[in-house]
């Protein structure tokens, strides 16, 4: 071992091995792939009450994020970072996590960080299927509290309104899932967004955690994903009372 290696070890935090969570991403796999012919479900049917993110039966590995975190206490959600956008990730009691995700063609990256920050895993892949639908507009809602229901509403230039009661629009834009147990994320995505004015709202629907009256919603707006013209904007909005409807951002596409 070199002198420089010893110096680096000296400044590392002295944590026991068991304190470092072991994070594993089972899918998506890294490397090159072609998703032509894969069964990919981005949206789910409307169920009342919706409660947690889950996967459709038969979902292809090319359209899901799945793995496990071992050696950590489930005191708060893990962190999921997809193509640079950070959001909470619900972890089950057995350490597993799973959620659908509509990846585009080209280069993609997924990183999962343990709830306590001591452990992470990352995978990068390239989908070479040129015919794959690409999201030109994606809106990602997440929030920082358990037991709360925050809803995403996207109003489009042609009068469409995507929300948990009407997730799929006539132009093909869709909201993926309705999360009522806290954290999110809820994602609206459109491959052919109409030109014009968009309005993004969040509704503080309710909370099962009265001790935490304040929750902070995060909305990320991504346009032209996986292209040289990609743009990301992130907004954080404090929500204080159930029933509160807040306009987060109005913008013009393109």
C-alpha positions, -999 to +999 in steps of 0.1 A: +000+000+000+014+034-010+018+064+013-010+082-006-034+053+000-026+054+037-033+092+038-066+087+021-076+060+046-068+083+074-094+108+064-122+084+056-150+082+082-144+054+106-176+034+101-180-003+108-186-024+077-221-032+088-229+006+088-225+007+050-257-003+032-254-027+004-273-014-026-280-035-057-298-025-089-311-057-106-327-038-135-320-019-157-288-037-166-258-017-177-243-018-212-259-018-247-294-032-254-323-030-279-358-029-264-376-036-297-406-059-290-404-056-252-436-054-232-434-020-215-463-005-195-458+031-184-493+039-170-515+019-147-552+015-144-571+038-120-577+020-087-593+035-056-578+037-032-544+038-049-516+034-023-482+025-035-461+023-067-461-012-081-453-030-114-477-043-140-476-081-145-453-090-173-434-057-172-402-059-192-369-052-175-363-024-200-391-004-184-386-008-146-362+000-118-358-029-094-333-039-067-326-042-030-310-023-002-295-044+026-280-033+059-300-001+065-329+009+086-360+021+067-363+054+086-368+074+054-369+068+017-339+061-005-329+085-032-334+076-069-316+097-095-326+091-132-307+110-159-298+136-133-333+141-118-334+132-081-365+119-064-375+098-033-377+060-037-400+040-014-383+010+001-402-020+014-397-036+048-376-063+032-353-038+015-367-042-020-377-014-043-395-015-077-412+011-099-421+014-136-401+040-156-404+050-193-368+052-204-361+068-238-337+056-265-300+066-262-279+069-231-296+066-196-283+064-161-298+052-128-284+057-094-299+045-060-286+059-027-293+043+006-316+062+030-287+071+054-264+080+025-239+052+033-241+032+002-251+036-034-252+018-068-253+031-103-259+017-137-256+032-172-270+018-204-277+027-240-309+016-257-302+013-294-338+009-305-343+039-328-381+033-330-386+037-293-410+065-282-390+094-267-404+117-240-401+153-252-418+165-220-416+150-186-429+164-153-418+146-121-435+153-088-420+141-055-424+152-018-406+148+015-431+133+039-446+098+045-483+092+048-493+121+026-511+123-007-499+150-031-514+150-066-499+162-099-521+181-124-508+191-158-530+213-181-520+212-218-525+239-245-553+219-262-574+218-230-562+184-218-560+179-180-539+149-168-546+140-131-551+108-111-588+105-123-579+109-160-543+098-166-541+094-203-547+124-227-560+123-263-526+135-275-508+105-258-495+124-228-500+103-196-496+103-158-480+070-147-493+062-112-512+078-083-491+076-050-511+082-019-487+069+008-461+096+006-429+106-012-441+099-048-429+102-075-457+108-099-446+113-135-463+129-164-447+122-198-455+132-234-438+121-266-457+146-288-465+176-266-487+202-283-471+236-287-483+263-264-489+271-227-487+245-200-497+248-164-484+225-136-503+223-103-499+203-072-528+195-048-522+187-012-549+161-011-545+148+025-522+135+052-523+106+076-495+122+096-510+151+115-477+158+133-462+169+100-484+196+087-458+210+064-446+190+034-423+203+006-432+192-030-405+191-057-414+194-094-389+188-121-397+198-156-376+181-183-379+190-220-362+173-250-348+146-228-316+128-241-310+154-267-285+182-270-314+206-264-324+190-230-334+214-203-342+207-167-359+230-142-366+221-106-390+239-083-398+234-046-430+244-030-440+243+007-475+229+013-492+236+046-528+224+046-548+196+030-569+209+001-543+234-009-540+237-047-508+255-059-497+266-094-460+256-095-451+267-130-466+280-163-444+276-193-445+276-231-434+245-251-412+243-271 
